[in-house]
């Protein structure tokens, strides 16, 4: 009787998700496979045969991958440092870390436009010290999108890594050092393997967030299209809902494949979980 009552508590949430999330997704995906003539894959065939569409997809994947790698490289040492400081300092550093998430994406993007624009702080500084002869074209490029996405999603990977690193026992590291391992060896063979769960979760959050982000690529990318801005353009501006549905389906499939692939890689790297 108690178990039935517990299952009944899940009913409102399950109904809400089914009606407002799963059903629209299934309907959207279904419309891409069925036309007036019946079942057809013509829409997907045309998409993958079009160089322009494939260029947008590959650019988005490249931007998301580079963003994830940069976030890992920059976020790992920061997370390690935060996990080792005192509680008061840790709270302050974590608050500073999550501050970008509390700021509007529009405000963040416009701030970067001021910094990396042709008349921005970066170009003016480089021109003043004589490193360049003319302003660099950073804004409205994939590089600008990557900068904005790294700023946006860096806190996610830092927070997930801090949570994992806090649970690493100091005695374990000291034991490795007492057996003759150098600090570099301890970090590479003990710390990093134990951080695999946090790396996987953080990488998934950063990659999926970068792959599906809209505001930052739209403002910093300009005419540089990514999948999300291409989807918006077809759905809202051009009113091509069939192509927009195909793009949305591809985004869902790519997201699922990335999550599955990262989990498989994590299990191979750390079989014991």
C-alpha positions as CSV (number, residue, x, y, z in Angstrom):
1,X,0.0,0.0,0.0
2,X,2.8,2.4,0.9
3,X,4.6,1.7,-2.4
4,X,1.4,2.4,-4.4
5,X,1.0,5.7,-2.5
6,X,4.6,6.6,-3.4
7,X,4.0,5.9,-7.1
8,X,0.9,8.1,-7.0
9,X,3.1,11.0,-5.8
10,X,5.0,10.6,-9.1
11,X,1.9,10.8,-11.2
12,X,1.5,14.7,-11.4
13,X,5.2,15.2,-12.4
14,X,5.1,12.3,-15.0
15,X,1.8,13.7,-16.5
16,X,3.3,17.2,-16.7
17,X,6.5,16.0,-18.4
18,X,4.6,13.7,-20.8
19,X,2.1,16.4,-21.9
20,X,4.4,19.4,-22.1
21,X,7.8,17.8,-23.0
22,X,7.8,14.3,-24.3
23,X,4.7,14.6,-26.4
24,X,5.8,17.7,-28.3
25,X,9.3,16.2,-28.9
26,X,7.8,12.9,-30.2
27,X,5.4,14.9,-32.4
28,X,8.2,17.1,-33.8
29,X,10.4,14.1,-34.6
30,X,7.5,12.2,-36.1
31,X,6.6,15.0,-38.6
32,X,10.1,14.8,-40.0
33,X,9.6,11.1,-41.1
34,X,6.1,11.4,-42.5
35,X,4.9,13.6,-45.4
36,X,1.7,13.6,-47.5
37,X,3.1,10.7,-49.5
38,X,3.9,8.7,-46.4
39,X,7.1,7.6,-44.7
40,X,10.1,9.4,-46.2
41,X,13.7,10.2,-45.3
42,X,14.1,12.8,-48.1
43,X,14.4,15.7,-45.7
44,X,17.4,14.1,-43.9
45,X,19.0,13.1,-47.2
46,X,18.8,16.6,-48.5
47,X,20.1,18.0,-45.2
48,X,23.2,15.8,-45.2
49,X,23.8,16.4,-48.9
50,X,23.8,20.1,-48.6
51,X,27.3,21.5,-47.9
52,X,25.9,24.7,-46.3
53,X,23.8,22.8,-43.8
54,X,26.7,20.3,-43.0
55,X,29.1,23.3,-42.6
56,X,26.8,24.7,-40.0
57,X,26.6,21.4,-38.2
58,X,30.3,20.8,-38.2
59,X,31.0,24.4,-37.1
60,X,28.7,23.9,-34.1
61,X,30.3,20.6,-33.2
62,X,33.8,22.1,-33.5
63,X,32.8,25.1,-31.4
64,X,31.2,22.9,-28.7
65,X,34.3,20.6,-28.6
66,X,36.8,23.4,-28.4
67,X,34.7,25.1,-25.7
68,X,34.6,21.9,-23.6
69,X,38.4,21.3,-23.9
70,X,39.2,24.8,-22.9
71,X,36.8,24.6,-19.9
72,X,38.5,21.4,-18.8
73,X,42.0,22.8,-19.2
74,X,41.2,26.1,-17.4
75,X,38.7,24.7,-14.9
76,X,40.6,21.7,-13.6
77,X,43.4,23.6,-11.8
78,X,40.9,26.2,-10.5
79,X,38.7,23.4,-9.1
80,X,41.6,21.7,-7.5
81,X,42.7,24.9,-5.8
82,X,39.2,25.6,-4.5
83,X,38.8,22.1,-3.1
84,X,42.0,22.5,-1.0
85,X,41.3,26.0,0.6
86,X,39.5,26.6,3.8
87,X,35.7,26.7,4.1
88,X,35.3,30.5,4.2
89,X,37.6,31.1,1.2
90,X,35.9,28.2,-0.6
91,X,32.5,29.8,-0.2
92,X,33.8,33.1,-1.5
93,X,35.5,31.5,-4.5
94,X,32.4,29.4,-5.4
95,X,30.2,32.5,-5.3
96,X,32.6,34.3,-7.7
97,X,32.6,31.1,-9.8
98,X,28.8,30.9,-10.3
99,X,28.4,34.7,-10.7
100,X,28.4,34.4,-14.6
101,X,25.5,32.1,-14.3
102,X,23.5,34.8,-12.4
103,X,24.1,37.4,-15.1
104,X,21.9,37.7,-18.2
105,X,23.4,36.2,-21.3
106,X,22.6,39.4,-23.2
107,X,24.6,41.5,-20.7
108,X,27.5,39.0,-20.9
109,X,27.5,39.0,-24.7
110,X,27.4,42.8,-25.0
111,X,30.2,43.0,-22.5
112,X,32.3,40.8,-24.7
113,X,31.3,42.8,-27.8
114,X,32.8,45.8,-26.1
115,X,36.0,43.9,-25.2
116,X,36.8,42.1,-28.5
117,X,35.2,44.4,-31.0
118,X,37.3,46.3,-33.6
119,X,37.2,49.3,-31.4
120,X,37.2,47.3,-28.2
121,X,39.6,47.1,-25.3
122,X,41.7,44.2,-26.7
123,X,42.4,45.8,-30.1
124,X,43.1,49.2,-28.6
125,X,45.6,47.7,-26.2
126,X,47.3,45.7,-28.9
127,X,47.5,48.7,-31.2
128,X,48.8,50.9,-28.4
129,X,51.7,48.6,-27.6
130,X,52.5,48.0,-31.2
131,X,51.8,44.3,-31.5
132,X,49.4,44.7,-34.4
133,X,49.0,47.3,-37.2
134,X,45.3,46.9,-37.7
135,X,42.4,45.7,-35.5
136,X,41.9,42.0,-35.3
137,X,38.6,40.5,-36.6
138,X,37.6,38.6,-33.5
139,X,33.9,39.6,-33.1
140,X,31.4,37.7,-35.3
141,X,33.6,34.7,-35.7
142,X,33.6,31.2,-34.2
143,X,36.4,32.4,-31.9
144,X,34.1,35.0,-30.4
145,X,31.4,32.4,-29.8
146,X,33.9,30.1,-28.1
147,X,35.1,33.0,-25.8
148,X,31.5,33.7,-24.8
149,X,30.6,30.1,-24.2
150,X,33.7,29.4,-22.1
151,X,32.8,32.4,-19.9
152,X,29.2,31.0,-19.7
153,X,29.9,27.3,-19.0
154,X,33.2,27.4,-17.1
155,X,31.4,27.5,-13.7
156,X,29.6,24.2,-14.5
157,X,32.7,22.2,-14.9
158,X,34.4,23.8,-11.9
159,X,31.5,23.1,-9.6
160,X,31.2,19.5,-10.6
161,X,35.0,18.9,-10.2
162,X,35.1,20.6,-6.8
163,X,32.4,18.3,-5.6
164,X,34.4,15.2,-6.7
165,X,37.8,16.5,-5.5
166,X,36.5,17.2,-2.0
167,X,35.8,13.5,-1.6
168,X,39.4,12.5,-2.4
169,X,41.0,11.4,0.8
170,X,44.3,13.2,1.6
171,X,45.6,10.0,3.2
172,X,45.3,8.3,-0.3
173,X,47.6,11.0,-1.8
174,X,50.0,10.7,1.0
175,X,50.1,7.0,0.7
176,X,51.0,7.2,-3.0
177,X,53.8,9.7,-2.3
178,X,55.1,7.4,0.5
179,X,55.4,4.6,-2.0
180,X,57.7,6.7,-4.2
181,X,55.3,8.4,-6.6
182,X,56.2,12.0,-7.4
183,X,53.6,14.8,-7.1
184,X,53.1,14.7,-10.9
185,X,52.6,10.9,-10.8
186,X,50.1,11.2,-7.9
187,X,48.2,13.9,-9.8
188,X,48.2,11.9,-13.1
189,X,47.5,8.4,-11.7
190,X,45.4,9.1,-8.6
191,X,43.7,12.5,-8.7
192,X,42.7,12.5,-12.4
193,X,41.3,9.0,-12.5
194,X,39.2,9.7,-9.3
195,X,38.0,12.9,-11.0
196,X,36.6,11.1,-14.1
197,X,33.0,11.1,-12.9
198,X,33.1,14.9,-12.4
199,X,34.9,15.4,-15.7
200,X,32.3,13.3,-17.6
201,X,29.3,15.2,-16.0
202,X,31.0,18.6,-16.4
203,X,32.0,17.8,-20.0
204,X,28.4,16.7,-20.9
205,X,26.9,19.8,-19.4
206,X,29.4,22.1,-21.2
207,X,29.2,20.3,-24.6
208,X,25.4,20.0,-24.6
209,X,25.0,23.6,-23.4
210,X,27.4,24.9,-26.0
211,X,25.7,22.8,-28.7
212,X,22.3,24.1,-27.9
213,X,23.1,27.7,-26.8
214,X,21.4,30.5,-28.8
215,X,21.8,33.9,-27.2
216,X,25.6,33.9,-27.0
217,X,26.2,32.6,-30.6
218,X,23.5,35.0,-32.0
219,X,25.1,38.1,-30.5
220,X,28.8,37.2,-30.7
221,X,28.6,35.2,-33.9
222,X,26.6,37.7,-36.0
223,X,26.1,36.1,-39.5
224,X,28.2,33.1,-38.4
225,X,25.5,30.4,-38.2
226,X,25.4,27.6,-35.6
227,X,22.7,25.0,-35.3
228,X,20.6,26.9,-32.8
229,X,20.6,30.2,-34.7
230,X,19.9,28.2,-38.0
231,X,16.9,26.5,-36.3
232,X,15.6,29.9,-35.1
233,X,16.0,31.4,-38.6
234,X,14.1,28.7,-40.3
235,X,11.3,28.4,-37.7
236,X,10.7,32.1,-37.0
237,X,12.1,34.2,-39.8
238,X,11.6,31.9,-42.9
239,X,8.7,29.9,-41.5
240,X,10.2,26.7,-42.8
241,X,8.9,24.4,-40.0
242,X,9.8,21.2,-41.7
243,X,13.5,22.0,-42.0
244,X,13.4,23.4,-38.5
245,X,12.0,20.1,-37.2
246,X,14.7,18.2,-38.9
247,X,17.4,20.4,-37.4
248,X,15.8,20.0,-33.9
249,X,15.7,16.2,-34.3
250,X,19.4,16.2,-35.4
251,X,20.2,18.3,-32.3
252,X,18.4,15.7,-30.0
253,X,20.1,12.8,-31.7
254,X,23.6,14.4,-31.5
255,X,23.0,15.2,-27.8
256,X,22.0,11.6,-27.0
257,X,25.0,10.2,-28.9
258,X,27.5,12.6,-27.2
259,X,26.1,11.6,-23.7
260,X,26.3,7.9,-24.6
261,X,29.8,8.2,-26.0
262,X,31.2,10.0,-23.0
263,X,29.7,7.5,-20.7
264,X,31.3,4.6,-22.7
265,X,34.7,6.4,-22.6
266,X,34.4,7.0,-18.9
267,X,33.7,3.3,-18.2
268,X,36.7,2.3,-20.3
269,X,39.0,4.8,-18.5
270,X,37.6,4.0,-15.0
271,X,35.9,0.5,-15.1
272,X,35.3,0.5,-11.4
273,X,33.2,3.7,-11.7
